[in-house]
Amino acid sequence: MDTRRSGPPTAQSVHRSWWTVAMLGGAVIALCYGFARYAYGLFVPRFSETFDLDPVAVGALSAASTVGYVVGLLVAPAASAHSARATTVVAGSCATIGLAVMAVAPGVVSFASGIVVAGAGAGLASPGVAQLIVETVRRDARTRAQTWANTGTGAGLALTAFTPLLPVGWRPIWLGFAVLAAISTAVAAWSLPRAARSEPATGPPAAGSRPRPALLLPLLLNSALLGAVSAPYWTFSISRVGEAGLSPAVATWSWCAIGLVGLAGGTAGRAVERYGLRATGLAIWTTWSAGIALLALPAPGPVGAMISAGVFGAGFMALTGLCILWGARLFPAAPSQGVTWSFLALGIGQTAGSSLAGTTAGLLGLGPTFALTGLLALVAWTQMHPRLAPPARADVDELMPTPPAAAPVTRSAAGPARAQENDR
């Protein structure tokens, strides 16, 4: 991690081209999620053979990743308030170390420790990158930068999709992941811009500036629903493709499509700027539910499976990007806090969704499970009710607690993305 201190950055270094910051932040997110968190599921059979794992142990190791992820999320707001840039670099470093430890682990205990460290990197990454974008990207481009950086997960998924087919053991592959993660982290440490010290602090807001539950609860419900709806697809989509009589090659290409088409989720930022957060979100939720329900067809075929995977990937990346924008709207001076709250709720929803989907699949089968999941996604239309919708900026101002009279009220440079979008 670069700890060198230098003079105040110039305006040019602070207001870096939004796509540069989005690309660098997206690279860190790609390695933290695509490599260090989600690639685990692709190699479970090999891990089980190496360490003699039964299904209970496999589940416990997956839970260890979640524990690390939650710890990273909880630490992220305070770390990002101190230095969003350093938090982003530390996230990449955790992913690198975790992957390397997993690659050389002689036993299951050391392997599990690597999983925890790698999971912590994923927890730090999204809040750190979200805060960094607010500090270093001009206001009118932050919405696009946030959503495009978030699609780094899709790039990571695409890069790892075919690695199980390589004619080598899993340890060399994992070492390769660690090397790529180290390179990406080093580039980020060298190239990520610093915020100007003359700007107002962007740390955690004072107690009087935190949103009331009336504003925060709808975000948490939306995020939990997103987690619950996405979990069955992450867990059972490949099994459903095989059950429908499709080849392993189709399953591999489907996983790749989740990542590659998921990059299109970055366009959600432009849509939010034009149509607003609620209208964009509901359109994506509706399309997403249809894509998920495609796997409920008795014979979706290769084309249906690929379309379903692509729609799922693009929808998931877009909707998680909208969660970041929603959280940043509620915590304009410290968006890392909004991302932490949102992603914690998403994780809770995924945990509950996985368990519920497993029970439903055991009772009804995978086809009906995906049909019910698609229907569940339509619950998002409750956001037509004003109390469950993403708030307009005027609503935030009205419902926020009034700061103490003695405390001067100042406007932070890390305000919402743009005035036009805030009015929607």
PyMOL commands that set and color helices and strands:
alter all, ss='L'
color gray80, all
select helices_A, chain A and resi 11-14+18-35+39-51+55-82+84-104+108-136+139-150+152-160+163-165+170-191+207-209+213-243+248-275+277-296+301-330+335-364+366-384+386-388+393-399+419-422
alter helices_A, ss='H'
color red, helices_A
deselect
rebuild
show_as cartoon
